[in-house]
Each structure stands twice: as structure tokens, then as C-alpha cells.
Amino acid sequence: MHAYGELPIRIEWSSLRRGKRSGRRSIVSLSMNAPASSRSAADTSSIEWRCGVTVHQFPPPTAPQRLVVHSRTQTAITLVWEMPRSWGGCALHSYEVEMRRIKGSGAVGEWYQAGVVSATHRTLTKYDKLFKGECRVRATNVGSLVPSAWSDVLAVLSEKEEKAAAVARPKSAAAQQASRPLAAARGAEGVAEAGAAVIDDDDLSLFVDLRHSMKGDEYMRAHGWSELARGVGAFFVEAGVQDGVCGKLFDLRVAQVEGLIDGQAELEGHGQLDAHKPLISLAVLACWTLQTLAHHTAQPEEWIPLANAISGIVRLVAPVPEDAVTRSMIRALLHSLVDVRETLRQCEPDGVVTAHLGAKYEKPLRQLLKREWSARQQALRDAVATRAAALLLYQEYREHGIAKEVAAAGANVHRPQTRSAPPPTDE
């Protein structure tokens, strides 16, 4: 019941059959009746009309992936996981984590809720003396009341079992090579020396099995990455992602991007993902991330419309082919989306933009900051729109402009040449 002035409005609609996610039209009946206290017994007049309403049904997301124990003490445990492969066609809302204890006798307890976190935090620290047990997590999105299926159950071992598993686990080649000099030094007899020791050479990379350099083409070739993954990884390197192709961009790793594109059969109605268009597919996935994170900023009423508008612009260029000419324009579009993501990051509750906009500056300075912030938002939207317009104009020229030029050139070649009549002469 919604009040409209003095007249209450009653809205009724027929229930929809369950089916695949799609927009369905339903006839809605609305009526406006005067309150009983303001009309006579003989006054039964009312206003009724019918209108069409489009109802979108979104499926729940798929289960979160790769639930693991990040750290553990005697009084707390921290879990981390990765986002679902499919979000159900709309932004993610939250994650729910459950645990259950396993007693020393082997008796398994009931599941209990360990906590609920927002979609931007794929981690949970639970202060609980969990001696041994199991954990699982599931996700919900903003368009469905039904949560996802539970993730694979993670078994949390007891401290004694963890130590036994660590001893049985084989050492890596780097760790074995690093331990040889230490073992030899323990067996050598000590010699008393006087002087100052200076380290002139070291090989610390053996201990961490990692060299401090951005992983790029050589890493992808050595590990046999697919053409799709190499196309996405090349942009990770170009964008300066920390740790190169092994890092994260738009909160996604290259493997996650590849999995989402390959698994597009699960994403009904999302034909924008194409294994032959890695960069355009990355732009579409970036918009999904932006739409989710927009709900968790300090200014959601500003960021949600902006993220939706940017997503709509990017969807327009999804049909554009990805070739040698358009690839540079698509990379420029992705750089604009990176700017949007970094700005959005600073608008989270603990971000720099949020701190400045919420600070108690003098009134003229606050007004100046708000004007500059509005201009920045418009500039972000304009940058994405400009890059998208360049792609659409090229596509239009490619489909129609070249054909017209070819047709015009052909007409000029086959057009018969006629001589003009000589001017009349006076005889």
C-alpha cells in the first residue's frame, strides 16, 4: 500500500511462473479509492487503470570457489575464497560462512553460521576455538532471494594432524637447494676469526622461490597458457599489474577471466563474452566488478547509476570485432575502466576521496571539493564514452563506409564516358 496524497493506491499483479531468467510482462491493476472516512455510503466511485510491468528474474550465483585456511591460531581462524564463476547476471551482495565441529571421538556437530561479509570482502576471521571441523561458504546477489549452492566443504585438521601433514609434505627443489649449505655448515668445525663481515653476494631468491620481476610473455609460454589467457595477460603487463600476469586486475586473475569466458554457457543471456575477443570480454567482466563494488562505496547513490551507465556503454561495443585495428582502441577503453576502478577504490568507506568529502572543511572549500568531484565523475563517464564511440564509428565505417567507397569506385570504372556535343557554329 502506497499513499498518494489523500488517496491510497493498491497495486496487484498476478504471480509469474518460474522459468529461465528473462524479462516478462505482466498486467498490473491499480486502483485509487477515497478513504471511508471522507466519503458517503453511496459514494463508491474509484479510479482504475491497467499498465504493463516488466519483471526481471535473476538466478542465484554459482558456488564460491577455492575455500582455504589463510591463517590459524588457538583462538581464531581466517578463511579466504574466490568469487563464484557466475554471478547470476547481476551484482553480488554478500557471502555467508558456516562451520561445524568434529569432536575427538569423531562425532560431527551441527552447522552454525560463522559470519556474513559483504561481496567486497572474500575473507572472514572467526574468533573460535575450532579444534577440528569443517567450513563452507555460499554467495547471494542483489537480484535473487535464493542463495547459491554451498562451496566444497573445507576440512580443518587438528594441530597434531596439520604437523604430521607438513612433515610428510615433500620440500620444493628451491628449499632443498637452499638447505644444503646450511647442513654443510652445521657439520664443519668452527674457526675463530677476527674482522668485519660484509655480505657481497646472496641468493635469497632460493628461499622464497620467487624473483622480484614482473611475470610476462616468458612465464606464459613456459606454462603453456592458451591464446585467450595470453591475450588477457598481455594487458595485465601493459597496465602495470603487480606481479604481472600472476596478479589481479579488476579483482580478477587471468585464470578467473579465462574460466568465466569458457564457462559462458552457464551465463544465460550474456553473449558479450567471447573466447575470440579476450580484451572486450575483459571489459565486460570489469563492468560486472564495478557494478558489484558500487554497492559498497560510501556514496552508493552516486556510484550505482555511474557504474550502470558505464556498463551500458561497454555493452554497446561488445559486437565490435577484435582485430589489429580495434585492439589498440579496446586497450584504451580498458585503461579508462582502470581509472574508474582506482577512483572507486578511493570512494570506499576508508578511501581518500571519502575522507576529504566527509571532512569538516570551511563551506567554500567543501563546495569546491564537491564541484571537482562531480567534474571527475563526468570525466570518467566521458572517457569511457569517447573510447566506445571511436570503436562504434570504426565499426560503422567498416560495415557501410568501405562498401559505399567500393560501390562508388566500381560505378566510376564502369560508367560509360560520353562526349559533350560541340557548340553550334554560325554558317
C-alpha positions in Angstrom: 0.0 0.0 0.0 1.5 3.3 -1.1 -0.1 6.6 -0.1 -0.7 9.2 -2.9 -1.9 12.4 -1.2 -5.2 11.6 0.5 -5.8 8.5 -1.7 -4.2 5.2 -1.0 -3.0 3.2 -4.1 -3.4 -0.5 -4.2 -1.2 -2.4 -6.6 -1.9 -6.0 -7.5 -0.3 -8.3 -10.1 -0.6 -12.0 -11.0 2.2 -14.3 -9.9 4.8 -15.3 -12.6 5.7 -18.8 -13.5 9.2 -19.9 -12.6 11.4 -20.2 -15.7 14.6 -19.1 -17.2 15.9 -15.7 -16.4 14.1 -13.2 -18.7 12.0 -10.1 -18.7 8.3 -11.0 -18.6 5.4 -8.6 -19.0 2.5 -8.8 -16.5 -0.7 -6.8 -16.5 -1.0 -4.8 -13.3 -4.2 -3.5 -11.9 -4.1 -0.3 -9.8 -7.0 1.5 -8.1 -7.3 4.7 -6.1 -10.2 4.7 -3.6 -11.1 7.6 -1.4 -10.8 6.7 2.4 -14.0 5.5 4.0 -14.0 8.4 6.5 -14.1 11.0 3.6 -16.9 9.6 1.5 -20.6 8.9 1.9 -22.1 5.4 2.0 -23.5 5.9 -1.5 -20.1 7.1 -2.9 -18.4 4.1 -4.4 -16.5 5.8 -7.2 -12.9 4.8 -7.8 -10.3 5.2 -10.5 -8.8 2.1 -12.0 -6.3 1.6 -14.8 -4.1 -1.1 -16.2 -0.4 -0.9 -17.2 2.4 -3.2 -18.3 5.3 -4.0 -15.9 8.5 -5.8 -16.9 9.7 -8.2 -14.2 13.3 -9.5 -14.4 14.0 -12.8 -12.8 17.7 -13.4 -11.9 19.1 -16.8 -11.0 21.3 -17.2 -7.9 25.1 -17.2 -8.4 27.1 -20.3 -8.6 29.0 -21.5 -5.5 32.2 -19.7 -4.4 35.5 -21.3 -5.3 38.7 -22.4 -3.6 37.9 -22.0 0.1 41.1 -22.3 2.1 42.5 -21.6 5.5 44.7 -18.4 5.3 45.9 -18.5 8.9 45.0 -20.1 12.2 45.8 -19.7 15.9 44.5 -21.4 19.0 41.7 -18.8 19.3 41.0 -17.7 15.7 40.8 -18.9 12.1 40.9 -16.8 8.9 39.3 -18.2 5.7 39.7 -16.9 2.2 37.9 -17.8 -1.0 37.4 -16.7 -4.6 34.2 -15.3 -6.2 31.7 -17.5 -8.0 32.2 -18.4 -11.6 28.8 -17.0 -12.4 27.1 -14.1 -10.6 23.6 -14.7 -12.0 23.6 -11.7 -14.3 23.7 -9.0 -11.5 26.0 -7.7 -8.8 27.0 -9.9 -5.8 25.7 -8.8 -2.4 27.3 -10.9 0.3 28.9 -14.2 1.4 27.7 -16.5 4.3 30.2 -18.8 6.1 29.2 -21.8 8.1 31.2 -24.1 10.4 30.7 -27.3 12.3 32.9 -29.0 14.9 34.2 -32.6 14.8 34.9 -34.0 18.3 37.9 -36.2 19.2 35.5 -39.1 19.2 34.6 -38.5 15.6 31.1 -37.1 16.3 30.1 -34.4 13.9 28.2 -31.4 15.2 25.6 -29.2 13.5 26.4 -26.4 11.1 26.3 -22.9 12.6 26.7 -19.5 11.0 30.2 -18.2 11.4 29.5 -14.8 9.8 28.2 -12.8 6.8 30.5 -10.4 4.9 29.9 -8.1 2.0 30.8 -9.0 -1.5 33.9 -6.9 -1.5 35.5 -8.9 1.3 36.2 -12.5 0.3 37.7 -13.3 3.7 36.4 -14.0 7.3 38.2 -14.1 10.6 36.3 -16.1 13.2 37.4 -16.0 16.8 36.5 -19.5 17.8 38.5 -22.4 19.3 37.9 -24.7 16.4 39.9 -27.8 17.4 38.8 -29.7 14.3 35.9 -29.2 11.9 34.6 -28.3 8.5 33.8 -25.0 6.8 31.8 -23.9 3.8 30.6 -20.6 2.1 27.9 -19.5 -0.2 27.0 -16.3 -2.1 24.0 -14.1 -2.7 23.4 -11.5 -5.4 21.2 -8.4 -5.4 18.7 -9.8 -7.8 17.7 -13.1 -6.2 16.5 -14.1 -2.8 17.8 -17.6 -3.3 21.5 -18.0 -2.3 24.0 -20.1 -4.3 24.8 -23.7 -3.5 27.4 -24.3 -0.8 31.1 -24.4 -1.8 33.1 -27.6 -1.5 33.5 -28.4 2.2 36.9 -27.5 3.7 38.2 -29.9 6.3 40.1 -28.1 9.1 42.5 -30.5 10.7 43.7 -30.7 14.3 47.0 -29.2 15.2 48.6 -32.6 15.5 47.2 -33.7 12.1 48.5 -30.5 10.5 52.0 -31.0 11.8 52.0 -34.6 10.5 50.8 -33.4 7.1 53.5 -30.7 7.0 56.3 -33.3 7.8 55.0 -35.7 5.1 54.8 -32.9 2.5 57.9 -33.0 0.2 60.1 -30.0 0.1 60.3 -27.9 -3.1 63.5 -28.0 -5.2 64.4 -24.5 -4.1 64.0 -25.3 -0.4 66.2 -28.4 -0.8 68.9 -26.4 -2.6 68.9 -23.7 0.0 69.1 -26.2 2.9 72.3 -27.9 1.6 74.8 -25.1 2.5 73.2 -24.8 6.0 73.5 -28.6 6.5 77.2 -28.5 5.4 77.9 -25.6 7.7 76.5 -27.5 10.7 78.9 -30.3 10.1 82.0 -28.1 9.7 84.3 -27.2 12.6 84.2 -23.6 13.7 87.3 -21.4 13.2 87.9 -18.3 15.3 88.4 -15.3 13.1 88.7 -11.5 13.8 87.4 -8.8 11.5 84.2 -7.4 10.0 82.0 -9.5 7.7 80.3 -7.9 4.7 77.8 -9.7 2.5 78.9 -9.3 -1.1 76.7 -11.9 -2.6 73.4 -13.6 -1.7 70.9 -15.9 -3.2 67.8 -15.1 -1.2 65.5 -15.9 -4.1 66.1 -19.6 -3.4 64.3 -19.3 0.0 61.2 -17.8 -1.5 61.4 -19.4 -4.9 60.5 -16.1 -6.5 62.4 -13.4 -8.3 61.3 -9.8 -8.0 60.3 -9.2 -11.6 57.0 -8.8 -13.4 55.9 -12.1 -15.0 55.1 -11.7 -18.7 55.5 -13.4 -22.0 58.2 -15.9 -20.9 56.1 -17.0 -18.0 53.0 -17.6 -20.1 55.0 -19.5 -22.8 56.8 -21.7 -20.2 53.5 -22.6 -18.6 51.6 -23.3 -21.9 48.9 -20.6 -21.5 46.2 -20.6 -24.1 45.8 -17.9 -26.7 42.9 -16.4 -24.7 44.9 -16.3 -21.5 47.9 -14.7 -23.3 45.7 -12.0 -24.7 44.4 -11.1 -21.3 47.8 -11.5 -19.6 49.4 -9.1 -22.1 47.1 -6.3 -21.0 47.8 -7.1 -17.3 51.5 -6.4 -18.1 50.7 -3.3 -20.1 48.5 -1.9 -17.2 51.4 -2.5 -14.7 49.6 -5.0 -12.6 51.6 -6.1 -9.6 53.3 -9.5 -10.2 52.3 -9.2 -13.9 50.2 -12.0 -15.3 50.0 -13.6 -11.9 48.4 -10.5 -10.3 44.9 -9.2 -10.2 43.1 -6.6 -12.3 39.5 -5.6 -11.5 39.8 -8.1 -8.6 40.2 -10.9 -11.1 43.1 -13.1 -12.1 43.8 -14.2 -15.6 42.7 -17.8 -14.8 39.4 -16.5 -13.4 38.8 -14.4 -16.5 39.5 -17.4 -18.7 37.2 -19.6 -16.7 34.3 -17.1 -16.8 34.7 -16.7 -20.6 35.0 -20.5 -21.2 32.0 -21.1 -18.9 29.8 -18.6 -20.6 27.3 -21.4 -21.2 26.3 -21.0 -17.5 25.7 -17.3 -18.0 22.4 -17.2 -19.8 21.8 -14.1 -21.8 25.4 -12.8 -21.6 26.6 -13.2 -25.2 29.2 -10.4 -24.7 31.8 -13.0 -23.5 33.7 -14.4 -26.5 36.8 -16.5 -26.4 37.9 -14.8 -29.7 37.6 -11.4 -28.0 39.7 -11.5 -24.9 40.0 -7.8 -24.4 36.3 -7.0 -25.0 35.4 -9.9 -22.7 37.7 -8.4 -20.0 36.0 -5.0 -20.4 32.6 -6.7 -19.8 33.8 -8.5 -16.7 35.4 -5.3 -15.4 31.9 -3.7 -15.6 30.5 -6.6 -13.6 33.1 -5.9 -10.9 32.4 -2.2 -10.9 28.7 -2.8 -10.6 29.2 -5.0 -7.5 31.7 -2.7 -5.8 29.5 0.3 -6.4 27.0 -1.0 -3.9 29.7 -1.0 -1.2 31.1 2.6 -1.6 30.4 5.4 0.8 28.3 7.1 -1.9 26.3 4.2 -3.5 23.6 6.6 -4.6 26.2 8.2 -6.9 28.2 5.2 -7.9 25.5 2.7 -8.8 24.0 4.9 -11.6 27.5 5.7 -12.8 28.6 2.0 -12.9 25.4 1.0 -14.6 25.8 3.8 -17.3 29.4 2.7 -17.9 28.3 -0.9 -18.2 25.7 0.0 -20.7 28.3 1.9 -22.8 30.7 -1.1 -22.8 27.9 -3.5 -23.8 27.4 -1.4 -26.9 30.9 -2.2 -28.2 30.6 -6.0 -27.5 29.7 -6.8 -31.1 32.7 -4.9 -32.5 35.4 -7.4 -33.9 38.7 -7.6 -32.1 41.4 -7.3 -34.7 44.7 -5.5 -35.3 43.0 -2.1 -35.9 40.5 -2.2 -33.0 42.8 -3.8 -30.4 44.6 -0.5 -29.6 41.2 1.2 -29.2 39.9 -1.5 -26.9 43.1 -1.2 -24.8 42.4 2.5 -24.5 38.9 1.6 -23.3 40.3 -0.8 -20.7 42.7 1.9 -19.4 39.7 4.2 -18.9 38.0 1.4 -16.9 41.1 1.0 -14.8 40.8 4.7 -14.0 37.2 4.2 -12.9 38.2 1.2 -10.7 41.0 3.1 -9.0 38.7 6.1 -8.3 36.0 3.8 -7.0 38.6 2.2 -4.7 39.2 5.6 -3.1 35.5 6.0 -2.5 35.2 3.0 -0.2 34.4 3.9 3.4 38.2 4.1 4.2 39.2 5.8 0.9 40.9 9.1 0.4 38.0 10.7 -1.5 35.5 9.6 1.2 37.7 11.2 3.8 38.0 14.5 2.0 34.4 14.8 1.1 33.4 14.0 4.7 35.9 16.3 6.4 34.7 19.4 8.1 36.3 22.0 5.9 35.1 25.5 5.6 32.0 25.9 3.4 33.7 27.4 0.3 36.2 24.6 0.3 33.6 21.9 0.7 31.6 23.4 -2.2 34.8 23.4 -4.3 35.5 19.8 -3.5 32.0 18.8 -4.4 32.2 20.6 -7.8 35.6 19.0 -8.5 34.2 15.6 -7.6 31.2 16.0 -9.9 33.5 17.0 -12.7 35.7 14.0 -12.0 32.7 11.6 -12.2 31.6 13.2 -15.5 35.2 13.0 -16.9 35.3 9.2 -16.1 32.0 8.7 -17.9 33.1 10.8 -20.9 36.4 9.0 -21.2 34.7 5.6 -21.5 32.1 7.0 -23.9 34.7 8.6 -26.1 36.7 5.3 -26.4 33.4 3.4 -27.1 32.3 5.9 -29.7 35.6 5.5 -31.6 35.0 1.8 -31.8 31.4 2.2 -32.9 32.4 4.7 -35.6 35.1 2.4 -36.9 32.6 -0.5 -37.0 30.1 1.7 -38.9 32.7 2.7 -41.4 33.9 -0.9 -41.7 30.4 -2.2 -42.4 29.0 0.7 -44.5 31.6 3.2 -45.4 34.0 0.9 -47.2 31.1 -0.7 -49.1 30.0 2.6 -50.3 33.5 3.6 -51.4 33.9 0.3 -53.3 30.5 0.7 -54.9 31.3 4.3 -55.9 34.7 3.3 -57.3 33.1 0.5 -59.3 30.4 2.8 -60.7 33.1 5.2 -61.9 35.0 2.4 -63.6 32.0 1.0 -65.5 30.4 4.3 -66.2 30.5 5.0 -70.0 32.3 8.1 -71.0 30.1 10.5 -73.1 31.4 13.3 -75.2 29.7 16.6 -74.9 28.1 17.9 -78.1 30.1 20.6 -80.0 28.9 24.1 -79.8 26.8 25.3 -82.7 28.6 27.3 -85.4 27.3 30.1 -87.4 27.4 29.3 -91.1 
